[in-house]
């Protein structure tokens, strides 16, 4: 059972990921229908004994197998275009955070609070606790409040990286000399793990990302504590 779970999408923690999951199920349903239909036609073709020596054309079947794929593509394209615009929308962010990719760690700057910035390194195996995840836990997590619109500004200091959290439905390139942005909202508290998804050098596998989602009240206390350090 656990093997099958590894093949599925992670549980969504944001409205964006929920929409991505719905679109995935929608597209998979269409693909299953196509696969079953084509499979049935192929099996019928292999095992029937129908012959037509003088069949030279079939206008009606040509029209049908041209129109049906077009309609199918429309059913896939319309939700896909809608989703692209939703993922690209930035609406009144409550908090802006800038993340910078380095070889091989991440830096975070809370742009709304002048003194809050820190580096986030992977915890080495020999320093891990019993409850830590190997190659995924970091010493400083990105802390954000849930049910708040977050704007993330992403760039890199050396080579191309990619800031990715699967359960949030967020994957954005960190490119040197370029500032990309993405917006997301978490709908529950918890720890959410990701990794750099761009091959960025020898230690590419050792720059994980951890987002800690907490209540707005606890976030206010945390940011006050960080500001006073």
C-alpha positions as CSV (number, residue, x, y, z in Angstrom):
1,X,0.0,0.0,0.0
2,X,2.8,2.4,0.9
3,X,4.3,1.8,-2.6
4,X,1.1,3.0,-4.3
5,X,1.0,6.1,-2.0
6,X,4.4,7.1,-3.2
7,X,3.1,7.3,-6.7
8,X,0.3,9.8,-5.8
9,X,0.4,13.5,-5.3
10,X,1.0,14.9,-1.9
11,X,-1.9,16.0,0.2
12,X,-2.7,19.6,-0.7
13,X,-1.9,22.4,1.8
14,X,-3.0,25.3,-0.4
15,X,-5.9,26.2,-2.7
16,X,-3.4,26.2,-5.7
17,X,-2.5,22.6,-5.0
18,X,-6.2,21.6,-4.7
19,X,-6.8,23.1,-8.2
20,X,-3.8,21.2,-9.5
21,X,-5.1,18.0,-8.1
22,X,-8.5,18.5,-9.6
23,X,-7.0,19.2,-13.0
24,X,-4.8,16.1,-12.7
25,X,-7.8,13.9,-12.0
26,X,-9.7,15.5,-14.8
27,X,-6.9,14.9,-17.3
28,X,-6.4,11.3,-16.1
29,X,-10.1,10.5,-16.5
30,X,-9.9,11.6,-20.2
31,X,-6.7,9.6,-20.7
32,X,-8.2,6.5,-19.2
33,X,-11.3,6.8,-21.5
34,X,-9.0,7.3,-24.6
35,X,-6.8,4.3,-23.6
36,X,-9.8,2.0,-23.1
37,X,-11.4,3.1,-26.4
38,X,-8.2,2.7,-28.4
39,X,-7.4,-0.6,-26.7
40,X,-10.9,-2.0,-27.5
41,X,-10.6,-0.9,-31.2
42,X,-7.1,-2.5,-31.5
43,X,-8.3,-5.8,-30.0
44,X,-11.3,-5.8,-32.3
45,X,-9.1,-5.1,-35.2
46,X,-6.7,-8.0,-34.4
47,X,-9.4,-10.6,-33.8
48,X,-12.1,-9.9,-36.3
49,X,-12.2,-11.4,-39.9
50,X,-13.9,-8.5,-41.6
51,X,-12.7,-7.9,-45.2
52,X,-13.5,-5.1,-47.7
53,X,-11.4,-5.5,-50.9
54,X,-12.8,-2.3,-52.5
55,X,-12.7,0.1,-49.5
56,X,-10.9,3.2,-50.9
57,X,-12.3,6.0,-48.7
58,X,-14.5,6.8,-45.7
59,X,-15.4,10.4,-45.4
60,X,-17.6,10.0,-42.4
61,X,-15.1,8.1,-40.3
62,X,-12.4,10.7,-41.3
63,X,-14.7,13.5,-40.0
64,X,-15.4,11.7,-36.8
65,X,-11.8,10.9,-35.9
66,X,-10.8,14.5,-36.6
67,X,-13.6,16.2,-34.6
68,X,-13.4,13.9,-31.5
69,X,-9.7,14.6,-30.7
70,X,-10.4,18.3,-31.2
71,X,-13.2,18.2,-28.7
72,X,-11.1,16.2,-26.3
73,X,-8.2,18.8,-26.5
74,X,-10.7,21.6,-25.8
75,X,-11.9,19.8,-22.7
76,X,-8.3,19.6,-21.5
77,X,-7.1,23.1,-22.7
78,X,-9.9,25.2,-21.1
79,X,-9.2,24.1,-17.5
80,X,-5.5,24.2,-18.1
81,X,-5.6,27.8,-19.3
82,X,-7.8,28.8,-16.3
83,X,-5.3,27.2,-14.0
84,X,-2.3,29.0,-15.6
85,X,-3.9,32.3,-14.9
86,X,-4.8,31.3,-11.3
87,X,-1.2,30.3,-10.6
88,X,0.1,33.5,-12.0
89,X,-2.2,35.8,-10.0
90,X,-0.8,38.1,-7.3
91,X,-3.5,39.7,-5.1
92,X,-2.8,42.0,-2.1
93,X,0.0,40.0,-0.4
94,X,0.0,40.3,3.4
95,X,3.7,39.3,3.7
96,X,6.5,39.5,1.2
97,X,9.5,37.1,1.6
98,X,12.6,37.1,-0.6
99,X,14.5,33.8,-1.0
100,X,17.9,33.6,-2.6
101,X,19.4,30.3,-3.8
102,X,23.1,29.7,-3.2
103,X,25.4,26.7,-3.7
104,X,24.1,24.9,-1.7
105,X,21.7,26.6,0.7
106,X,18.8,29.1,0.8
107,X,18.7,32.6,2.3
108,X,15.4,34.2,3.4
109,X,14.7,37.9,3.9
110,X,11.4,39.1,5.3
111,X,11.1,42.3,3.3
112,X,8.4,43.9,5.5
113,X,10.7,43.6,8.5
114,X,14.1,45.2,8.0
115,X,16.2,43.1,10.3
116,X,14.7,39.6,9.7
117,X,16.9,37.6,7.5
118,X,18.7,34.2,7.9
119,X,20.3,31.3,6.0
120,X,18.8,27.9,5.9
121,X,21.2,24.9,5.7
122,X,20.5,21.2,5.7
123,X,21.1,19.5,9.0
124,X,24.0,17.0,8.7
125,X,23.3,13.4,9.4
126,X,25.5,13.3,12.4
127,X,23.7,16.2,14.0
128,X,20.1,15.0,13.4
129,X,17.6,14.2,16.1
130,X,15.5,11.0,16.2
131,X,12.5,12.8,14.8
132,X,14.3,14.6,12.0
133,X,14.0,13.6,8.3
134,X,17.3,12.7,6.7
135,X,18.3,15.1,3.8
136,X,15.1,17.1,4.3
137,X,15.4,19.0,7.6
138,X,17.1,22.4,7.9
139,X,18.4,24.4,10.8
140,X,16.3,27.5,10.0
141,X,12.8,27.0,8.6
142,X,10.8,29.6,6.6
143,X,8.0,30.5,9.0
144,X,4.8,31.9,7.7
145,X,1.2,32.3,9.0
146,X,-1.6,30.1,7.5
147,X,-4.7,31.6,5.8
148,X,-2.5,34.6,4.7
149,X,-1.6,35.6,1.2
150,X,2.2,35.2,0.9
151,X,4.2,36.7,-2.0
152,X,7.6,35.0,-2.5
153,X,10.3,36.8,-4.5
154,X,12.9,34.3,-5.8
155,X,16.4,34.8,-7.2
156,X,19.8,33.2,-7.1
157,X,23.3,34.4,-6.3
158,X,25.3,31.9,-8.5
159,X,23.6,29.4,-10.7
160,X,19.9,28.5,-11.5
161,X,18.1,26.9,-8.6
162,X,14.4,26.0,-8.2
163,X,12.3,26.6,-5.1
164,X,9.8,23.8,-4.9
165,X,7.2,22.7,-2.3
166,X,5.0,19.9,-3.8
167,X,2.2,20.1,-1.3
168,X,1.8,23.8,-1.9
169,X,1.8,23.4,-5.7
170,X,4.7,25.9,-5.9
171,X,7.7,25.4,-8.2
172,X,9.6,28.5,-9.4
173,X,13.1,29.0,-10.8
174,X,15.7,31.1,-9.0
175,X,17.7,32.7,-11.7
176,X,20.8,34.9,-11.2
177,X,20.1,38.5,-12.1
178,X,16.3,38.0,-12.3
179,X,13.6,38.3,-9.7
180,X,10.7,35.9,-10.1
181,X,7.6,36.0,-7.9
182,X,4.9,33.6,-6.9
183,X,1.9,33.9,-4.6
184,X,0.3,31.2,-2.4
185,X,-1.8,30.7,0.7
186,X,-1.6,27.9,3.2
187,X,-4.9,26.6,4.6
188,X,-3.5,24.6,7.5
189,X,-0.6,24.5,10.0
190,X,2.3,22.0,9.7
191,X,5.7,21.4,8.2
192,X,6.0,21.2,4.4
193,X,9.1,19.8,2.8
194,X,10.7,20.4,-0.6
195,X,14.0,20.4,-2.4
196,X,15.8,22.3,-5.1
197,X,14.4,21.0,-8.4
198,X,17.1,22.3,-10.7
199,X,20.4,20.4,-11.2
200,X,22.7,23.1,-9.6
201,X,25.9,21.3,-9.0
202,X,27.6,18.6,-6.9
203,X,25.5,19.2,-3.8
204,X,22.2,19.7,-5.6
205,X,20.6,17.0,-3.4
206,X,21.6,18.7,-0.2
207,X,19.7,22.0,-0.2
208,X,16.2,21.2,1.1
209,X,13.4,23.6,1.8
210,X,11.2,23.5,4.9
211,X,8.1,25.8,5.4
212,X,6.6,26.0,8.8
213,X,3.0,27.1,8.8
214,X,1.8,28.6,12.1
215,X,-1.2,30.7,13.3
216,X,-1.0,34.5,12.7
217,X,-0.9,35.0,16.5
218,X,2.2,32.8,16.9
219,X,3.7,34.4,13.8
220,X,3.4,37.8,15.4
221,X,5.3,36.6,18.5
222,X,7.9,34.9,16.3
223,X,8.5,37.9,14.1
224,X,8.8,40.1,17.2
225,X,11.3,37.8,18.7
226,X,13.3,37.8,15.5
227,X,13.2,41.6,15.2
228,X,14.6,42.0,18.7
229,X,17.6,39.7,18.1
